[in-house]
Amino acid sequence: MLELKVVNPKKDPLKTLIIPVCEDTDIHDNRSVGLLVKKAMALEEFNGKIEEEVVFHHPAEVSADRVIFMGAGPKATADTEVFRALTGRAVNRCITRGLDDVLLAVPSAAKCGLDAADLLEAMMEGAFLGNYRFDQYKSEKKQIPLKKIGFWAKAQDVRRFSRLPTRVTAACRGTLQAREWVSVPAVDKRPDAYAESIAALARAEGLDAVIWDEKILAENGFGALLAVGQGSHAAPRLVFLEYRTEGAEKTVCLVGKGVTFDSGGLNLKIGGAMEGMKMDMAGSAAVAATLISVARLKPKLNVVGVLPLVENMPSGKAIRPGDIIHTYSGKTVEVGNTDAEGRLILADAIAYAVEVYKPHILIDMATLTGACVVALGEKIAAVFTEEDALAEAIIASGRRTFERCWRMPMPEDYKELLKSDFADISNMSSSKWGGAITAALFLSAFVKDTQWVHIDIAGPAYAKKSGAYCTPGGTGFGVRLLLDLLEKL
């Protein structure tokens, strides 16, 4: 779908040409584009500000049916995210108007003060991600995604970055797959069906995929995972995905929370708090999609995905506050609140992953706490770890992909809040404050000496309204972040 092209703007017939424009600086090298930008900037209604646009039809300077100028704001703030968002908006405009042949003029990276690869990658990501529509439940498909999106670049850049479209496509396809899994209604992705969907796509890419059902989980002592799922008639599943490459020196294990619907259990959620809980498996979706993308990109390290999948429902069989459960690790947990279920299924998955795979690094990703959203809002994920270098690497990957992360503290004395009079640990803090921190500290009790990072994506995993390159629903947050990180480990 993404295509790098060399174009002769005077001779090559173009249907729709999109030109990014900065308020205060000419950011293009091509003379014809420069003349067009001058004409556009001479108009009173267009100043190059973000989200401004103006259209020329059949201009003399280029052989195009229409040229759409889109504002990128002042050069000083026009970073890669500005151009990622601009191309996402551009593609959305074209879909809305029924335009199907689109070419984006890539600005001069030198004039923008940006790295050429980073600029081009960001523009391609914005276009690819902005081209997606989740419409499988609509009888009438009103908005048709573009079949091809071209990027007009210099000849030397077309040669130099010839492999970039393939890489961006792999990462963005993974992101869109994660979005789709999250957006699908909970009734259509109960643990067994969701597990089969993951395994089928993974095997198609050459990954090893294994699914454990409730019988195997019971035989192997996954008491926490089974306890959370016992209130539902849909039994839990545990999915293992493995990517192995010869000569790899590191094994990275990714664990993703997969609560396909979270009612809260007997501690039933109130009001509108349950409406969006089909998204409580976004961590597992991000991890599964990352593994599928890894199989396409083939990095030089081993990557393992462990996905505990469960539905948290109230019934006569559901776990109760005050129950004590036996986890895979051997630790006992007193259930202080049945709505603190994600940390329970992660505890079993993490303990197993540490014991069996002995990874150099273990990263878990989860929509774990509402407290995290209170702290950081809906667009930033929280990072919890004692590993300084890993934290810095994740935050750096977040900056590059604009899947932003912020490191949070893990104070030792807060562990006191998880003490239980009757079990080794409680799944609920004795304080109503610092809930994201105590949830992370609970998970830390199951990682032993492994380098470990917990990423709480409760805020950015789901979008309630459209953004520049994401429609309402699952965002696929975490896929591009993890792929960028894995590439640099």
Secondary structure by P-SEA (a helix, b strand, c coil): cccccccccccccccbbbbbbbccccccccaaaaaaaaaaaacccccccccccccccccccccccbbbbbbccccccccaaaaaaaaaaaaaaaaaacccbbbbbbcccccccccaaaaaaaaaaaaaaaaccccccccccccccccbbbbbbcaaaaaaacaaaaaaaaaaaaaaaaaaaaacccccccaaaaaaaaaaaaaaaccbbbbbcaaaaaaacaaaaaaaaccccbbbbbbbbbbbbccccbbbbbbbbbccccccccccccccccccccccaaaaaaaaaaaaaaaaacccbbbbbbbbbbbbbbccccccccbbbbccccbbbbcccccccaaaaaaaaaaaaaacccccbbbbbccccaaaaaaccccbbbbbcccaaaaaaaaaaaaaaccbbbbbbbcccccccccccccccccccccccaaaaaaaaaaacccccccbbbbbccccccccccccccccccccccaaaaaaaaacc
